[in-house]
């Protein structure tokens, strides 16, 4: 999997640095979010832009799966 950088170049994602797998779901790290450069307002688990702390019981995930 790859992500487009801010200048349009393709930057490969590095497992355990940009993301990790949690029960088969891809969870993006704070490093990934900082490289991306903005908050998507989707409640990502490791969002460095989020001011409110998340509890361990939050159902928000960093994958393409929609919450129910």
PyMOL Python script that loads the backbone (N, CA, C, O; Angstrom):
from pymol import cmd

cmd.read_pdbstr("""\
ATOM      1  N   UNK A   1       0.853  -1.178   0.000  1.00  0.00           N
ATOM      2  CA  UNK A   1       0.000   0.000   0.000  1.00  0.00           C
ATOM      3  C   UNK A   1       0.893   1.232   0.000  1.00  0.00           C
ATOM      4  O   UNK A   1       1.946   1.244   0.637  1.00  0.00           O
ATOM      5  N   UNK A   2       0.477   2.247  -0.702  1.00  0.00           N
ATOM      6  CA  UNK A   2       1.263   3.468  -0.798  1.00  0.00           C
ATOM      7  C   UNK A   2       0.364   4.682  -0.632  1.00  0.00           C
ATOM      8  O   UNK A   2      -0.839   4.615  -0.882  1.00  0.00           O
ATOM      9  N   UNK A   3       0.944   5.768  -0.216  1.00  0.00           N
ATOM     10  CA  UNK A   3       0.229   7.027  -0.003  1.00  0.00           C
ATOM     11  C   UNK A   3       0.907   8.105  -0.817  1.00  0.00           C
ATOM     12  O   UNK A   3       2.135   8.149  -0.894  1.00  0.00           O
ATOM     13  N   UNK A   4       0.122   8.973  -1.422  1.00  0.00           N
ATOM     14  CA  UNK A   4       0.699  10.094  -2.155  1.00  0.00           C
ATOM     15  C   UNK A   4       1.183  11.150  -1.180  1.00  0.00           C
ATOM     16  O   UNK A   4       0.466  11.523  -0.251  1.00  0.00           O
ATOM     17  N   UNK A   5       2.394  11.628  -1.390  1.00  0.00           N
ATOM     18  CA  UNK A   5       2.941  12.681  -0.553  1.00  0.00           C
ATOM     19  C   UNK A   5       2.355  14.028  -0.942  1.00  0.00           C
ATOM     20  O   UNK A   5       1.639  14.137  -1.937  1.00  0.00           O
ATOM     21  N   UNK A   6       2.659  15.049  -0.159  1.00  0.00           N
ATOM     22  CA  UNK A   6       2.108  16.383  -0.396  1.00  0.00           C
ATOM     23  C   UNK A   6       2.586  16.977  -1.713  1.00  0.00           C
ATOM     24  O   UNK A   6       1.937  17.868  -2.262  1.00  0.00           O
ATOM     25  N   UNK A   7       3.713  16.494  -2.225  1.00  0.00           N
ATOM     26  CA  UNK A   7       4.213  17.004  -3.507  1.00  0.00           C
ATOM     27  C   UNK A   7       3.820  16.121  -4.666  1.00  0.00           C
ATOM     28  O   UNK A   7       4.267  16.344  -5.791  1.00  0.00           O
ATOM     29  N   UNK A   8       2.995  15.126  -4.418  1.00  0.00           N
ATOM     30  CA  UNK A   8       2.502  14.268  -5.477  1.00  0.00           C
ATOM     31  C   UNK A   8       3.299  12.994  -5.671  1.00  0.00           C
ATOM     32  O   UNK A   8       2.885  12.129  -6.444  1.00  0.00           O
ATOM     33  N   UNK A   9       4.440  12.847  -4.987  1.00  0.00           N
ATOM     34  CA  UNK A   9       5.220  11.618  -5.132  1.00  0.00           C
ATOM     35  C   UNK A   9       4.554  10.492  -4.356  1.00  0.00           C
ATOM     36  O   UNK A   9       3.808  10.735  -3.408  1.00  0.00           O
ATOM     37  N   UNK A  10       4.829   9.263  -4.764  1.00  0.00           N
ATOM     38  CA  UNK A  10       4.274   8.097  -4.083  1.00  0.00           C
ATOM     39  C   UNK A  10       5.268   7.657  -3.019  1.00  0.00           C
ATOM     40  O   UNK A  10       6.432   7.381  -3.310  1.00  0.00           O
ATOM     41  N   UNK A  11       4.787   7.597  -1.774  1.00  0.00           N
ATOM     42  CA  UNK A  11       5.628   7.230  -0.641  1.00  0.00           C
ATOM     43  C   UNK A  11       5.116   5.899  -0.089  1.00  0.00           C
ATOM     44  O   UNK A  11       3.958   5.812   0.319  1.00  0.00           O
ATOM     45  N   UNK A  12       5.955   4.864  -0.067  1.00  0.00           N
ATOM     46  CA  UNK A  12       5.490   3.576   0.458  1.00  0.00           C
ATOM     47  C   UNK A  12       5.254   3.652   1.966  1.00  0.00           C
ATOM     48  O   UNK A  12       6.001   4.312   2.687  1.00  0.00           O
ATOM     49  N   UNK A  13       4.211   2.972   2.432  1.00  0.00           N
ATOM     50  CA  UNK A  13       3.942   2.890   3.866  1.00  0.00           C
ATOM     51  C   UNK A  13       4.821   1.810   4.471  1.00  0.00           C
ATOM     52  O   UNK A  13       5.060   0.772   3.855  1.00  0.00           O
ATOM     53  N   UNK A  14       5.299   2.060   5.678  1.00  0.00           N
ATOM     54  CA  UNK A  14       6.189   1.129   6.366  1.00  0.00           C
ATOM     55  C   UNK A  14       5.430   0.528   7.540  1.00  0.00           C
ATOM     56  O   UNK A  14       4.987   1.243   8.439  1.00  0.00           O
ATOM     57  N   UNK A  15       5.284  -0.811   7.523  1.00  0.00           N
ATOM     58  CA  UNK A  15       4.580  -1.484   8.611  1.00  0.00           C
ATOM     59  C   UNK A  15       5.302  -1.253   9.926  1.00  0.00           C
ATOM     60  O   UNK A  15       6.532  -1.264   9.973  1.00  0.00           O
ATOM     61  N   UNK A  16       4.552  -1.044  10.984  1.00  0.00           N
ATOM     62  CA  UNK A  16       5.011  -0.768  12.341  1.00  0.00           C
ATOM     63  C   UNK A  16       5.630   0.611  12.510  1.00  0.00           C
ATOM     64  O   UNK A  16       6.066   0.951  13.610  1.00  0.00           O
ATOM     65  N   UNK A  17       5.682   1.408  11.460  1.00  0.00           N
ATOM     66  CA  UNK A  17       6.072   2.811  11.568  1.00  0.00           C
ATOM     67  C   UNK A  17       4.924   3.713  11.140  1.00  0.00           C
ATOM     68  O   UNK A  17       4.607   4.685  11.826  1.00  0.00           O
ATOM     69  N   UNK A  18       4.300   3.396  10.009  1.00  0.00           N
ATOM     70  CA  UNK A  18       3.158   4.171   9.512  1.00  0.00           C
ATOM     71  C   UNK A  18       1.826   3.539   9.905  1.00  0.00           C
ATOM     72  O   UNK A  18       0.813   4.231  10.012  1.00  0.00           O
ATOM     73  N   UNK A  19       1.829   2.251  10.115  1.00  0.00           N
ATOM     74  CA  UNK A  19       0.602   1.532  10.468  1.00  0.00           C
ATOM     75  C   UNK A  19       0.968   0.212  11.136  1.00  0.00           C
ATOM     76  O   UNK A  19       2.108  -0.248  11.072  1.00  0.00           O
ATOM     77  N   UNK A  20      -0.034  -0.383  11.779  1.00  0.00           N
ATOM     78  CA  UNK A  20       0.097  -1.752  12.278  1.00  0.00           C
ATOM     79  C   UNK A  20      -1.252  -2.413  12.101  1.00  0.00           C
ATOM     80  O   UNK A  20      -2.258  -1.736  11.890  1.00  0.00           O
ATOM     81  N   UNK A  21      -1.279  -3.724  12.186  1.00  0.00           N
ATOM     82  CA  UNK A  21      -2.519  -4.467  12.028  1.00  0.00           C
ATOM     83  C   UNK A  21      -3.048  -4.853  13.394  1.00  0.00           C
ATOM     84  O   UNK A  21      -2.307  -5.369  14.231  1.00  0.00           O
ATOM     85  N   UNK A  22      -4.337  -4.603  13.624  1.00  0.00           N
ATOM     86  CA  UNK A  22      -5.006  -4.929  14.878  1.00  0.00           C
ATOM     87  C   UNK A  22      -6.251  -5.732  14.543  1.00  0.00           C
ATOM     88  O   UNK A  22      -7.235  -5.172  14.058  1.00  0.00           O
ATOM     89  N   UNK A  23      -6.225  -7.012  14.789  1.00  0.00           N
ATOM     90  CA  UNK A  23      -7.333  -7.907  14.452  1.00  0.00           C
ATOM     91  C   UNK A  23      -7.701  -7.797  12.975  1.00  0.00           C
ATOM     92  O   UNK A  23      -8.879  -7.788  12.617  1.00  0.00           O
ATOM     93  N   UNK A  24      -6.682  -7.713  12.126  1.00  0.00           N
ATOM     94  CA  UNK A  24      -6.903  -7.664  10.688  1.00  0.00           C
ATOM     95  C   UNK A  24      -7.208  -6.284  10.134  1.00  0.00           C
ATOM     96  O   UNK A  24      -7.390  -6.136   8.926  1.00  0.00           O
ATOM     97  N   UNK A  25      -7.269  -5.277  10.981  1.00  0.00           N
ATOM     98  CA  UNK A  25      -7.556  -3.913  10.526  1.00  0.00           C
ATOM     99  C   UNK A  25      -6.273  -3.087  10.538  1.00  0.00           C
ATOM    100  O   UNK A  25      -5.455  -3.211  11.450  1.00  0.00           O
ATOM    101  N   UNK A  26      -6.104  -2.247   9.524  1.00  0.00           N
ATOM    102  CA  UNK A  26      -4.944  -1.374   9.449  1.00  0.00           C
ATOM    103  C   UNK A  26      -5.190  -0.145  10.324  1.00  0.00           C
ATOM    104  O   UNK A  26      -6.177   0.568  10.146  1.00  0.00           O
ATOM    105  N   UNK A  27      -4.280   0.094  11.272  1.00  0.00           N
ATOM    106  CA  UNK A  27      -4.380   1.229  12.182  1.00  0.00           C
ATOM    107  C   UNK A  27      -3.197   2.150  11.899  1.00  0.00           C
ATOM    108  O   UNK A  27      -2.044   1.745  12.050  1.00  0.00           O
ATOM    109  N   UNK A  28      -3.477   3.375  11.493  1.00  0.00           N
ATOM    110  CA  UNK A  28      -2.421   4.322  11.179  1.00  0.00           C
ATOM    111  C   UNK A  28      -1.844   4.926  12.453  1.00  0.00           C
ATOM    112  O   UNK A  28      -2.570   5.191  13.410  1.00  0.00           O
ATOM    113  N   UNK A  29      -0.539   5.140  12.454  1.00  0.00           N
ATOM    114  CA  UNK A  29       0.165   5.692  13.614  1.00  0.00           C
ATOM    115  C   UNK A  29       0.182   7.222  13.538  1.00  0.00           C
ATOM    116  O   UNK A  29      -0.173   7.812  12.518  1.00  0.00           O
ATOM    117  N   UNK A  30       0.602   7.846  14.635  1.00  0.00           N
ATOM    118  CA  UNK A  30       0.740   9.304  14.650  1.00  0.00           C
ATOM    119  C   UNK A  30       1.757   9.750  13.600  1.00  0.00           C
ATOM    120  O   UNK A  30       1.590  10.802  12.982  1.00  0.00           O
ATOM    121  N   UNK A  31       2.802   8.959  13.396  1.00  0.00           N
ATOM    122  CA  UNK A  31       3.806   9.280  12.371  1.00  0.00           C
ATOM    123  C   UNK A  31       3.147   9.417  11.003  1.00  0.00           C
ATOM    124  O   UNK A  31       3.424  10.363  10.266  1.00  0.00           O
ATOM    125  N   UNK A  32       2.271   8.465  10.666  1.00  0.00           N
ATOM    126  CA  UNK A  32       1.572   8.532   9.382  1.00  0.00           C
ATOM    127  C   UNK A  32       0.736   9.810   9.289  1.00  0.00           C
ATOM    128  O   UNK A  32       0.784  10.522   8.285  1.00  0.00           O
ATOM    129  N   UNK A  33      -0.019  10.088  10.335  1.00  0.00           N
ATOM    130  CA  UNK A  33      -0.888  11.278  10.320  1.00  0.00           C
ATOM    131  C   UNK A  33      -0.075  12.561  10.183  1.00  0.00           C
ATOM    132  O   UNK A  33      -0.470  13.470   9.453  1.00  0.00           O
ATOM    133  N   UNK A  34       1.046  12.639  10.872  1.00  0.00           N
ATOM    134  CA  UNK A  34       1.889  13.827  10.770  1.00  0.00           C
ATOM    135  C   UNK A  34       2.479  13.973   9.371  1.00  0.00           C
ATOM    136  O   UNK A  34       2.577  15.085   8.852  1.00  0.00           O
ATOM    137  N   UNK A  35       2.871  12.855   8.759  1.00  0.00           N
ATOM    138  CA  UNK A  35       3.372  12.914   7.375  1.00  0.00           C
ATOM    139  C   UNK A  35       2.275  13.338   6.411  1.00  0.00           C
ATOM    140  O   UNK A  35       2.531  14.061   5.448  1.00  0.00           O
ATOM    141  N   UNK A  36       1.044  12.885   6.674  1.00  0.00           N
ATOM    142  CA  UNK A  36      -0.080  13.275   5.816  1.00  0.00           C
ATOM    143  C   UNK A  36      -0.331  14.773   5.936  1.00  0.00           C
ATOM    144  O   UNK A  36      -0.615  15.435   4.937  1.00  0.00           O
ATOM    145  N   UNK A  37      -0.228  15.314   7.150  1.00  0.00           N
ATOM    146  CA  UNK A  37      -0.253  16.751   7.334  1.00  0.00           C
ATOM    147  C   UNK A  37      -1.579  17.390   7.685  1.00  0.00           C
ATOM    148  O   UNK A  37      -1.659  18.617   7.752  1.00  0.00           O
ATOM    149  N   UNK A  38      -2.622  16.609   7.912  1.00  0.00           N
ATOM    150  CA  UNK A  38      -3.910  17.200   8.285  1.00  0.00           C
ATOM    151  C   UNK A  38      -4.784  16.161   8.972  1.00  0.00           C
ATOM    152  O   UNK A  38      -4.532  14.960   8.872  1.00  0.00           O
ATOM    153  N   UNK A  39      -5.803  16.628   9.665  1.00  0.00           N
ATOM    154  CA  UNK A  39      -6.779  15.757  10.326  1.00  0.00           C
ATOM    155  C   UNK A  39      -7.949  15.515   9.386  1.00  0.00           C
ATOM    156  O   UNK A  39      -8.458  16.449   8.767  1.00  0.00           O
ATOM    157  N   UNK A  40      -8.371  14.269   9.282  1.00  0.00           N
ATOM    158  CA  UNK A  40      -9.510  13.935   8.411  1.00  0.00           C
ATOM    159  C   UNK A  40     -10.835  13.966   9.180  1.00  0.00           C
ATOM    160  O   UNK A  40     -11.890  13.740   8.588  1.00  0.00           O
ATOM    161  N   UNK A  41     -10.796  14.240  10.480  1.00  0.00           N
ATOM    162  CA  UNK A  41     -11.999  14.319  11.334  1.00  0.00           C
ATOM    163  C   UNK A  41     -12.792  13.021  11.377  1.00  0.00           C
ATOM    164  O   UNK A  41     -14.021  13.048  11.454  1.00  0.00           O
ATOM    165  N   UNK A  42     -12.093  11.870  11.326  1.00  0.00           N
ATOM    166  CA  UNK A  42     -12.770  10.578  11.383  1.00  0.00           C
ATOM    167  C   UNK A  42     -12.541   9.865  12.708  1.00  0.00           C
ATOM    168  O   UNK A  42     -12.940   8.711  12.861  1.00  0.00           O
ATOM    169  N   UNK A  43     -11.903  10.533  13.671  1.00  0.00           N
ATOM    170  CA  UNK A  43     -11.700   9.939  14.986  1.00  0.00           C
ATOM    171  C   UNK A  43     -10.633   8.867  15.008  1.00  0.00           C
ATOM    172  O   UNK A  43     -10.770   7.881  15.732  1.00  0.00           O
ATOM    173  N   UNK A  44      -9.574   9.032  14.235  1.00  0.00           N
ATOM    174  CA  UNK A  44      -8.502   8.039  14.180  1.00  0.00           C
ATOM    175  C   UNK A  44      -7.873   7.822  15.551  1.00  0.00           C
ATOM    176  O   UNK A  44      -7.703   8.768  16.321  1.00  0.00           O
ATOM    177  N   UNK A  45      -7.537   6.607  15.843  1.00  0.00           N
ATOM    178  CA  UNK A  45      -7.017   6.207  17.148  1.00  0.00           C
ATOM    179  C   UNK A  45      -5.773   6.984  17.560  1.00  0.00           C
ATOM    180  O   UNK A  45      -5.648   7.366  18.724  1.00  0.00           O
ATOM    181  N   UNK A  46      -4.850   7.228  16.630  1.00  0.00           N
ATOM    182  CA  UNK A  46      -3.580   7.878  16.963  1.00  0.00           C
ATOM    183  C   UNK A  46      -3.447   9.267  16.361  1.00  0.00           C
ATOM    184  O   UNK A  46      -2.333   9.719  16.099  1.00  0.00           O
ATOM    185  N   UNK A  47      -4.554   9.946  16.137  1.00  0.00           N
ATOM    186  CA  UNK A  47      -4.524  11.262  15.506  1.00  0.00           C
ATOM    187  C   UNK A  47      -3.822  12.273  16.417  1.00  0.00           C
ATOM    188  O   UNK A  47      -4.278  12.519  17.534  1.00  0.00           O
ATOM    189  N   UNK A  48      -2.714  12.862  15.947  1.00  0.00           N
ATOM    190  CA  UNK A  48      -2.025  13.851  16.765  1.00  0.00           C
ATOM    191  C   UNK A  48      -2.717  15.210  16.752  1.00  0.00           C
ATOM    192  O   UNK A  48      -2.346  16.102  17.516  1.00  0.00           O
ATOM    193  N   UNK A  49      -3.706  15.374  15.903  1.00  0.00           N
ATOM    194  CA  UNK A  49      -4.427  16.641  15.789  1.00  0.00           C
ATOM    195  C   UNK A  49      -5.653  16.686  16.686  1.00  0.00           C
ATOM    196  O   UNK A  49      -6.242  17.751  16.869  1.00  0.00           O
ATOM    197  N   UNK A  50      -6.044  15.560  17.242  1.00  0.00           N
ATOM    198  CA  UNK A  50      -7.241  15.450  18.074  1.00  0.00           C
ATOM    199  C   UNK A  50      -6.939  15.968  19.475  1.00  0.00           C
ATOM    200  O   UNK A  50      -5.973  15.537  20.104  1.00  0.00           O
ATOM    201  N   UNK A  51      -7.760  16.890  19.963  1.00  0.00           N
ATOM    202  CA  UNK A  51      -7.549  17.465  21.291  1.00  0.00           C
ATOM    203  C   UNK A  51      -8.155  16.619  22.396  1.00  0.00           C
ATOM    204  O   UNK A  51      -7.638  16.604  23.513  1.00  0.00           O
ATOM    205  N   UNK A  52      -9.255  15.908  22.104  1.00  0.00           N
ATOM    206  CA  UNK A  52      -9.924  15.122  23.126  1.00  0.00           C
ATOM    207  C   UNK A  52      -9.290  13.733  23.213  1.00  0.00           C
ATOM    208  O   UNK A  52      -9.147  13.058  22.194  1.00  0.00           O
ATOM    209  N   UNK A  53      -8.906  13.295  24.428  1.00  0.00           N
ATOM    210  CA  UNK A  53      -8.335  11.947  24.562  1.00  0.00           C
ATOM    211  C   UNK A  53      -9.398  10.887  24.287  1.00  0.00           C
ATOM    212  O   UNK A  53     -10.574  11.074  24.600  1.00  0.00           O
ATOM    213  N   UNK A  54      -8.972   9.785  23.703  1.00  0.00           N
ATOM    214  CA  UNK A  54      -9.895   8.695  23.393  1.00  0.00           C
ATOM    215  C   UNK A  54      -9.776   7.625  24.468  1.00  0.00           C
ATOM    216  O   UNK A  54      -8.684   7.348  24.964  1.00  0.00           O
ATOM    217  N   UNK A  55     -10.897   7.033  24.821  1.00  0.00           N
ATOM    218  CA  UNK A  55     -10.860   5.927  25.770  1.00  0.00           C
ATOM    219  C   UNK A  55     -10.567   4.643  25.009  1.00  0.00           C
ATOM    220  O   UNK A  55     -10.686   4.596  23.785  1.00  0.00           O
ATOM    221  N   UNK A  56     -10.185   3.612  25.734  1.00  0.00           N
ATOM    222  CA  UNK A  56      -9.899   2.324  25.099  1.00  0.00           C
ATOM    223  C   UNK A  56     -11.155   1.670  24.558  1.00  0.00           C
ATOM    224  O   UNK A  56     -11.060   0.711  23.791  1.00  0.00           O
ATOM    225  N   UNK A  57     -12.324   2.156  24.933  1.00  0.00           N
ATOM    226  CA  UNK A  57     -13.576   1.565  24.492  1.00  0.00           C
ATOM    227  C   UNK A  57     -14.133   2.208  23.227  1.00  0.00           C
ATOM    228  O   UNK A  57     -15.172   1.779  22.725  1.00  0.00           O
ATOM    229  N   UNK A  58     -13.456   3.234  22.704  1.00  0.00           N
ATOM    230  CA  UNK A  58     -13.944   3.878  21.481  1.00  0.00           C
ATOM    231  C   UNK A  58     -13.955   2.879  20.343  1.00  0.00           C
ATOM    232  O   UNK A  58     -13.051   2.052  20.224  1.00  0.00           O
ATOM    233  N   UNK A  59     -14.973   2.954  19.510  1.00  0.00           N
ATOM    234  CA  UNK A  59     -15.097   2.050  18.378  1.00  0.00           C
ATOM    235  C   UNK A  59     -14.508   2.644  17.114  1.00  0.00           C
ATOM    236  O   UNK A  59     -14.508   1.979  16.078  1.00  0.00           O
ATOM    237  N   UNK A  60     -14.002   3.882  17.158  1.00  0.00           N
ATOM    238  CA  UNK A  60     -13.412   4.502  15.971  1.00  0.00           C
ATOM    239  C   UNK A  60     -12.139   3.770  15.600  1.00  0.00           C
ATOM    240  O   UNK A  60     -11.308   3.464  16.456  1.00  0.00           O
ATOM    241  N   UNK A  61     -11.997   3.490  14.304  1.00  0.00           N
ATOM    242  CA  UNK A  61     -10.840   2.767  13.817  1.00  0.00           C
ATOM    243  C   UNK A  61     -10.240   3.519  12.649  1.00  0.00           C
ATOM    244  O   UNK A  61     -10.868   4.417  12.088  1.00  0.00           O
ATOM    245  N   UNK A  62      -9.040   3.156  12.287  1.00  0.00           N
ATOM    246  CA  UNK A  62      -8.331   3.823  11.204  1.00  0.00           C
ATOM    247  C   UNK A  62      -8.370   2.996   9.928  1.00  0.00           C
ATOM    248  O   UNK A  62      -7.389   2.968   9.185  1.00  0.00           O
ATOM    249  N   UNK A  63      -9.451   2.341   9.667  1.00  0.00           N
ATOM    250  CA  UNK A  63      -9.552   1.547   8.442  1.00  0.00           C
ATOM    251  C   UNK A  63     -10.697   2.077   7.612  1.00  0.00           C
ATOM    252  O   UNK A  63     -11.333   3.064   7.982  1.00  0.00           O
ATOM    253  N   UNK A  64     -10.960   1.441   6.513  1.00  0.00           N
ATOM    254  CA  UNK A  64     -12.058   1.852   5.644  1.00  0.00           C
ATOM    255  C   UNK A  64     -13.386   1.265   6.098  1.00  0.00           C
ATOM    256  O   UNK A  64     -14.419   1.542   5.489  1.00  0.00           O
ATOM    257  N   UNK A  65     -13.381   0.454   7.162  1.00  0.00           N
ATOM    258  CA  UNK A  65     -14.614  -0.109   7.665  1.00  0.00           C
ATOM    259  C   UNK A  65     -15.464   0.977   8.302  1.00  0.00           C
ATOM    260  O   UNK A  65     -14.964   1.772   9.097  1.00  0.00           O
ATOM    261  N   UNK A  66     -16.726   1.016   7.962  1.00  0.00           N
ATOM    262  CA  UNK A  66     -17.608   2.029   8.514  1.00  0.00           C
ATOM    263  C   UNK A  66     -18.102   1.593   9.880  1.00  0.00           C
ATOM    264  O   UNK A  66     -18.362   0.413  10.116  1.00  0.00           O
ATOM    265  N   UNK A  67     -18.228   2.571  10.785  1.00  0.00           N
ATOM    266  CA  UNK A  67     -18.762   2.244  12.108  1.00  0.00           C
ATOM    267  C   UNK A  67     -20.262   2.076  12.012  1.00  0.00           C
ATOM    268  O   UNK A  67     -20.922   2.661  11.152  1.00  0.00           O
ATOM    269  N   UNK A  68     -20.789   1.259  12.920  1.00  0.00           N
ATOM    270  CA  UNK A  68     -22.231   0.969  12.890  1.00  0.00           C
ATOM    271  C   UNK A  68     -22.964   1.750  13.944  1.00  0.00           C
ATOM    272  O   UNK A  68     -24.184   1.632  14.064  1.00  0.00           O
TER     273      UNK A  68
END
""", "prot")
cmd.dss("prot")
cmd.show_as("cartoon", "prot")
cmd.util.cbc("prot")
cmd.orient("prot")
